[in-house]
Amino acid sequence: MAYGSFYDPTGDGVTVIPVTPPTFGQKVIFTTPGPSLNVDPAPVPNNTTDLQVATSGVYEVSMDISVSLTVSSDLHPTTDVQFGLFINDSILAIGSIFESSHSISASPGDQFVILNMINTVGRTLQLRLNKDDRLSIRVFKFTGNVTGNVLYRFPSLIVTKIAD
């Protein structure tokens, strides 16, 4: 048996920093570990971003995050942010990308428009992990050239071993 979880119940928004491929984006930060057995926060310096499994096996991983997207007609009409599950900081888990996207359109002469959308996005997947693998959620892609128009809050990462 193995399980563990990470949360940030504070609701404090964290600004998403633009991503410059091929570099991976920032790791999602957590403040509160949940119940755990053989899945714990990784050692420093990854103790607020990564969960580490103590035994190999097949795991179910659930993750979600609330995203605030602000777009305006005179800045950048489309804002898109994608998150993904990473194993040991370098391997993007297959099927783990989840995203939030919003766009606006206005005809010439329309008044200035600002739209803000807040939604919760997430993904659940199953994957085989090896002993001591570390899991983190990272920004995978960010489209929108205005710093500060995308925030995340209330992230969660839940890992449960389902088979050897």
C-alpha positions in Angstrom: 0.0 0.0 0.0 1.2 3.5 -0.8 -0.5 6.9 -1.1 0.3 10.5 -0.6 -0.9 14.0 -1.5 0.1 17.6 -1.7 -2.2 20.7 -1.6 -2.1 24.5 -1.3 -5.4 25.5 0.4 -4.3 29.1 0.9 -5.8 30.4 -2.3 -2.9 32.7 -2.9 -2.5 33.2 -6.6 0.9 32.4 -8.2 1.8 34.2 -11.4 2.6 31.8 -14.3 5.9 32.8 -15.9 6.2 32.6 -19.7 7.9 29.4 -21.0 10.7 29.5 -23.5 10.9 26.1 -25.2 12.7 23.8 -25.0 13.1 24.8 -21.3 10.3 23.4 -19.1 8.3 25.9 -17.1 8.1 26.5 -13.4 7.1 23.8 -10.9 3.7 24.2 -9.1 4.3 24.9 -5.5 2.4 23.2 -2.6 2.2 24.3 1.0 0.5 21.4 2.7 1.2 17.6 2.6 -1.8 15.3 3.1 -2.0 11.8 4.5 0.8 9.6 3.3 2.3 6.1 3.5 5.3 5.4 1.3 4.7 8.5 -0.8 6.1 11.7 0.8 7.4 15.1 -0.1 10.8 14.8 -1.8 14.0 15.9 0.1 15.1 19.6 -0.1 15.2 21.4 -2.5 12.1 19.7 -4.0 10.1 19.4 -0.7 7.4 21.9 -1.7 7.0 20.7 -5.3 7.6 17.0 -5.7 6.1 13.8 -4.2 8.5 10.8 -4.1 7.4 7.2 -4.1 9.2 4.6 -1.9 8.2 1.5 -3.8 7.9 0.5 -7.5 4.5 -0.2 -9.0 1.5 1.0 -10.9 0.1 4.3 -9.5 -3.0 6.4 -10.1 -2.1 10.1 -10.1 -4.8 12.8 -9.9 -3.9 16.5 -10.3 -5.9 19.6 -10.6 -5.4 23.3 -10.3 -7.6 26.5 -10.5 -6.4 28.9 -13.2 -7.3 32.5 -13.7 -6.9 33.8 -17.2 -7.2 37.5 -18.1 -7.4 38.6 -21.7 -8.0 41.9 -23.2 -8.7 43.1 -26.8 -5.6 45.3 -26.9 -3.0 43.0 -25.4 -3.2 39.5 -26.6 -6.6 38.0 -27.6 -5.7 34.4 -26.7 -4.4 33.1 -23.5 -3.5 29.4 -23.0 -1.6 27.6 -20.3 -0.9 23.9 -20.2 0.4 21.9 -17.2 1.9 18.4 -17.2 3.1 15.7 -14.8 6.8 15.3 -14.8 8.8 12.3 -13.5 12.2 13.2 -12.0 12.1 16.7 -13.6 12.7 15.4 -17.1 10.1 13.0 -18.3 6.7 14.3 -19.3 4.2 11.5 -18.3 2.2 10.4 -21.4 -1.4 11.6 -21.3 -0.7 14.1 -18.5 -1.1 17.4 -20.1 -4.1 19.5 -19.0 -4.9 23.0 -20.0 -7.0 26.2 -19.6 -7.6 28.4 -22.6 -9.6 31.5 -23.3 -9.8 33.9 -26.3 -11.8 36.9 -27.3 -12.6 38.5 -30.6 -13.7 42.0 -31.3 -14.6 43.8 -34.5 -12.9 47.1 -35.5 -14.4 49.9 -33.6 -15.6 47.7 -30.6 -14.9 49.1 -27.2 -12.0 47.8 -25.2 -12.8 44.4 -23.7 -11.3 42.6 -20.7 -12.4 39.1 -19.8 -11.4 37.1 -16.8 -12.1 33.4 -16.5 -11.4 31.2 -13.5 -11.7 27.5 -13.9 -10.4 24.3 -12.4 -8.6 21.9 -14.8 -7.1 18.5 -14.1 -6.3 15.0 -15.2 -6.1 11.5 -13.7 -3.8 8.9 -15.2 -2.2 5.6 -14.3 1.5 5.0 -14.8 4.3 2.6 -13.7 6.8 4.3 -11.4 10.1 3.1 -10.0 11.3 3.3 -6.4 12.4 6.9 -5.6 10.7 8.5 -8.6 9.7 12.1 -8.0 6.5 13.6 -9.4 5.8 17.3 -10.0 3.4 19.4 -11.9 5.0 21.9 -14.2 3.9 24.6 -16.7 4.4 22.9 -20.0 3.2 25.7 -22.4 2.1 29.3 -21.9 0.7 31.3 -24.8 0.0 34.9 -24.1 2.7 37.5 -24.1 1.5 39.5 -21.1 3.2 38.7 -17.8 0.7 38.6 -15.0 -2.4 37.6 -17.0 -2.3 34.0 -15.8 -2.4 32.9 -12.2 -2.8 29.5 -10.6 -4.1 28.6 -7.1 -5.5 25.6 -5.1 -3.3 23.0 -6.7 -3.5 19.3 -5.7 -1.5 16.2 -6.5 -2.7 12.8 -5.2 -0.7 9.6 -5.8 -2.1 6.2 -4.9 -0.5 2.8 -5.6 -2.9 0.4 -7.2 -0.8 -2.6 -8.1 2.8 -4.0 -7.8 
